[in-house]
């Protein structure tokens, strides 16, 4: 890291009435060095965890202990993004069950970190705003997976269902019936052409986590300078005025240091 960058990046920890977060992929290093880098700059770190036949970043027990120590020493919380390749609504029962087990493994592994939230993607069976040919069977599979994750698991409200490319009202009844929470991904909402104000009015009361990332030429997960000032003012003000209702995390869901630095620079204008 360049010295001038290090001087400029003094973070925004504790500067907002909500918890400011970043992902565990900011500096080009492993999980623990990323958290150590972020610990005095943000209030929460989103642990993006995955495991496949080729590669895995699941932490070893000693790394979990280090993550717990960093949290204790720096008033840090963790959100855990459950595996992105978990297909909890799959019509293939083997794939669906394997996906549930993959999520359960991550939940067990991170339990001692007492995560603020677990973020879940309820993927459609196809991309776009029509998630499945048979929405009822897709939702039945999702319902079964959610029931399995809740059985002898964390409190329902710690599971945050993320807004994706289909209308969120398709899964809203699952969120309500299981007493789950919501992760409002601002970039996904905008890219999919949905009304951000309508989403805030409808879902913010159940929202525990917000993902914020910029969009450049249709590409998301960029620095938040790629969002209009109107959207940024809207998000910060709505989170600020509702801070007394519940504690929330606003995660800068970006994946490199330059985007992180630029995003902090933008947010400094709203402190």
Legacy VTK file of the C-alpha trace (Angstrom):
# vtk DataFile Version 3.0
C-alpha trace
ASCII
DATASET POLYDATA
POINTS 271 float
0.000 0.000 0.000
1.318 3.448 -0.912
2.172 5.725 2.057
-0.055 8.536 0.792
-2.979 6.112 0.549
-2.384 4.918 4.074
-2.454 8.502 5.356
-5.659 9.308 3.470
-7.505 6.187 4.567
-8.290 6.893 8.209
-11.677 5.270 7.831
-15.151 6.263 8.991
-15.537 3.942 11.952
-18.173 5.189 14.372
-19.068 8.189 12.228
-22.667 7.208 11.447
-25.650 6.104 13.549
-25.532 2.836 11.581
-22.605 0.426 11.266
-20.488 1.015 8.182
-19.135 -2.172 6.639
-16.838 -3.443 3.901
-16.171 -6.834 2.359
-13.352 -9.181 3.318
-11.822 -8.665 -0.143
-10.326 -5.184 -0.105
-6.571 -5.748 -0.039
-4.990 -8.543 -2.130
-4.500 -10.932 0.755
-6.268 -13.610 2.783
-9.236 -13.249 5.112
-7.470 -12.340 8.364
-5.147 -9.677 6.858
-8.167 -8.060 5.222
-10.050 -7.896 8.506
-6.948 -6.568 10.278
-6.651 -3.837 7.635
-10.322 -2.873 7.981
-10.693 -3.192 11.751
-9.978 0.468 12.566
-11.701 1.842 9.447
-15.200 0.318 9.518
-17.660 -1.090 12.045
-18.473 -4.370 10.285
-16.821 -6.746 7.844
-18.810 -8.907 5.452
-17.093 -12.288 5.355
-17.522 -13.586 1.805
-16.939 -17.321 2.177
-16.883 -20.081 -0.412
-15.814 -23.677 -0.877
-15.523 -25.678 -4.066
-13.552 -28.672 -5.294
-10.851 -26.366 -6.653
-10.587 -23.614 -4.043
-11.815 -22.655 -0.586
-11.376 -19.681 1.718
-13.129 -21.205 4.720
-11.095 -20.187 7.789
-9.359 -22.698 10.011
-10.209 -22.765 13.747
-7.159 -20.659 14.644
-8.213 -18.063 12.067
-11.677 -17.949 13.613
-10.021 -17.260 16.974
-8.030 -14.417 15.413
-11.166 -12.975 13.831
-12.910 -13.107 17.211
-9.987 -11.316 18.859
-9.982 -8.605 16.187
-13.707 -8.087 16.756
-13.253 -7.790 20.530
-10.304 -5.419 20.233
-11.876 -3.110 17.638
-15.613 -3.127 18.415
-16.115 -4.961 15.135
-19.055 -7.063 14.008
-19.318 -9.539 11.154
-21.927 -10.210 8.551
-21.512 -13.553 6.822
-22.417 -13.895 3.158
-23.463 -17.499 2.718
-21.968 -19.273 -0.328
-22.866 -17.664 -3.624
-23.137 -21.019 -5.376
-25.786 -22.329 -2.967
-28.916 -22.999 -5.034
-31.563 -23.250 -2.325
-34.457 -23.236 -4.794
-33.099 -25.885 -7.124
-35.554 -28.312 -8.646
-32.886 -31.002 -8.315
-33.255 -32.315 -4.780
-29.623 -33.429 -4.630
-28.415 -29.949 -5.573
-30.852 -28.286 -3.163
-29.854 -30.515 -0.235
-26.155 -30.061 -0.976
-26.701 -26.293 -1.005
-28.398 -26.388 2.390
-25.541 -28.431 3.830
-23.001 -25.996 2.381
-24.748 -23.098 4.126
-25.063 -25.041 7.367
-21.334 -25.731 7.330
-20.533 -22.015 7.088
-23.035 -21.215 9.837
-21.444 -23.776 12.176
-17.959 -22.543 11.316
-18.742 -18.890 12.094
-21.064 -19.426 15.063
-18.525 -18.292 17.660
-18.155 -14.963 15.824
-21.790 -14.198 16.731
-22.517 -12.716 13.299
-24.715 -9.648 13.057
-26.419 -11.248 10.056
-26.218 -14.020 7.471
-26.871 -12.766 3.935
-28.609 -15.244 1.628
-29.212 -15.269 -2.126
-32.469 -16.974 -3.079
-31.487 -17.481 -6.682
-34.073 -17.972 -9.389
-33.890 -21.031 -11.603
-33.049 -18.670 -14.442
-31.661 -15.125 -14.542
-33.803 -12.041 -14.948
-37.116 -10.849 -13.608
-38.913 -14.170 -14.214
-37.103 -16.490 -11.773
-38.721 -19.766 -12.790
-41.181 -21.374 -15.183
-42.995 -22.792 -12.181
-42.728 -20.167 -9.452
-44.775 -22.209 -6.980
-42.442 -25.210 -7.111
-39.418 -22.913 -6.912
-40.839 -21.249 -3.812
-41.704 -24.627 -2.292
-38.061 -25.653 -2.640
-36.937 -22.352 -1.111
-39.365 -22.805 1.765
-38.007 -26.269 2.501
-34.427 -24.985 2.451
-35.277 -22.094 4.786
-36.983 -24.467 7.213
-33.865 -26.643 7.282
-31.584 -23.647 7.902
-33.799 -22.436 10.740
-34.034 -25.834 12.414
-31.691 -25.713 15.404
-29.976 -22.725 13.763
-29.548 -19.001 14.440
-32.517 -16.757 15.178
-34.660 -16.205 12.068
-34.061 -12.452 12.098
-30.333 -12.924 11.542
-31.021 -14.359 8.077
-31.179 -11.504 5.562
-32.667 -12.323 2.175
-30.969 -10.197 -0.482
-32.791 -8.352 -3.233
-31.759 -9.825 -6.584
-32.806 -9.399 -10.206
-36.434 -10.510 -9.815
-39.216 -8.543 -8.048
-38.714 -9.043 -4.331
-42.438 -9.377 -3.694
-42.132 -12.901 -5.124
-40.323 -14.025 -1.949
-41.710 -11.418 0.471
-44.251 -13.896 1.871
-41.400 -16.314 2.690
-39.570 -13.531 4.533
-42.665 -12.639 6.522
-43.862 -16.158 7.292
-40.456 -17.212 8.615
-39.800 -13.869 10.372
-36.620 -13.302 8.344
-34.870 -10.014 7.604
-33.991 -8.262 4.347
-30.731 -7.210 2.711
-31.464 -4.286 0.380
-28.868 -4.323 -2.383
-29.085 -0.844 -3.896
-27.064 -1.756 -6.973
-29.237 -4.770 -7.773
-32.401 -2.696 -7.343
-31.180 0.031 -9.692
-29.720 -2.305 -12.325
-32.936 -4.316 -12.431
-34.998 -1.168 -13.007
-36.963 -1.341 -9.764
-38.138 1.719 -7.835
-35.647 2.309 -4.994
-38.025 4.530 -3.023
-40.767 1.908 -3.271
-38.365 -0.776 -2.067
-37.318 1.397 0.869
-40.906 2.166 1.799
-41.918 -1.482 1.624
-38.922 -3.378 2.972
-36.766 -1.060 5.096
-38.624 -1.909 8.294
-37.364 -5.519 7.982
-33.974 -4.563 6.589
-30.873 -5.232 8.700
-28.214 -4.968 5.984
-27.848 -2.606 3.017
-25.373 -3.278 0.203
-24.096 -0.150 -1.483
-21.939 -0.181 -4.612
-21.596 1.965 -7.676
-22.526 1.243 -11.272
-20.431 2.185 -14.309
-21.664 1.320 -17.813
-23.870 -1.436 -16.460
-21.110 -2.932 -14.295
-21.808 -3.014 -10.563
-19.729 -3.530 -7.418
-17.710 -0.413 -8.277
-16.967 2.586 -6.046
-20.057 4.478 -4.934
-19.043 7.509 -6.950
-20.921 5.651 -9.679
-24.216 6.431 -7.917
-26.014 9.757 -8.184
-25.759 12.161 -5.281
-29.544 11.936 -4.967
-29.401 8.181 -4.325
-26.572 8.528 -1.820
-28.372 11.302 0.078
-31.550 9.235 0.066
-29.860 6.142 1.486
-27.830 7.895 4.174
-30.767 10.051 5.269
-33.227 7.134 5.443
-30.772 5.055 7.467
-30.004 8.019 9.695
-33.598 8.930 10.511
-34.574 5.305 11.149
-31.484 4.454 13.220
-33.486 4.438 16.442
-35.743 1.682 15.097
-33.032 -0.967 14.831
-29.305 -1.344 14.308
-28.334 -1.743 10.669
-25.187 -2.325 8.643
-24.425 -0.415 5.450
-21.865 -2.510 3.577
-19.711 -1.076 0.819
-19.919 -4.207 -1.302
-16.814 -3.625 -3.364
-13.730 -5.740 -3.810
-10.554 -3.699 -4.130
-8.704 -1.010 -2.252
-9.048 1.769 -4.811
-12.834 1.440 -4.884
-12.873 1.297 -1.096
-10.786 4.480 -0.797
-12.913 6.355 -3.316
-16.099 5.235 -1.600
-14.880 6.459 1.782
-14.022 9.808 0.193
-17.600 10.068 -1.090
-19.126 9.114 2.257
-17.062 11.706 4.107
-19.318 14.291 2.514
-22.292 12.838 4.415
-20.826 12.645 7.938
LINES 1 272
271 0 1 2 3 4 5 6 7 8 9 10 11 12 13 14 15 16 17 18 19 20 21 22 23 24 25 26 27 28 29 30 31 32 33 34 35 36 37 38 39 40 41 42 43 44 45 46 47 48 49 50 51 52 53 54 55 56 57 58 59 60 61 62 63 64 65 66 67 68 69 70 71 72 73 74 75 76 77 78 79 80 81 82 83 84 85 86 87 88 89 90 91 92 93 94 95 96 97 98 99 100 101 102 103 104 105 106 107 108 109 110 111 112 113 114 115 116 117 118 119 120 121 122 123 124 125 126 127 128 129 130 131 132 133 134 135 136 137 138 139 140 141 142 143 144 145 146 147 148 149 150 151 152 153 154 155 156 157 158 159 160 161 162 163 164 165 166 167 168 169 170 171 172 173 174 175 176 177 178 179 180 181 182 183 184 185 186 187 188 189 190 191 192 193 194 195 196 197 198 199 200 201 202 203 204 205 206 207 208 209 210 211 212 213 214 215 216 217 218 219 220 221 222 223 224 225 226 227 228 229 230 231 232 233 234 235 236 237 238 239 240 241 242 243 244 245 246 247 248 249 250 251 252 253 254 255 256 257 258 259 260 261 262 263 264 265 266 267 268 269 270
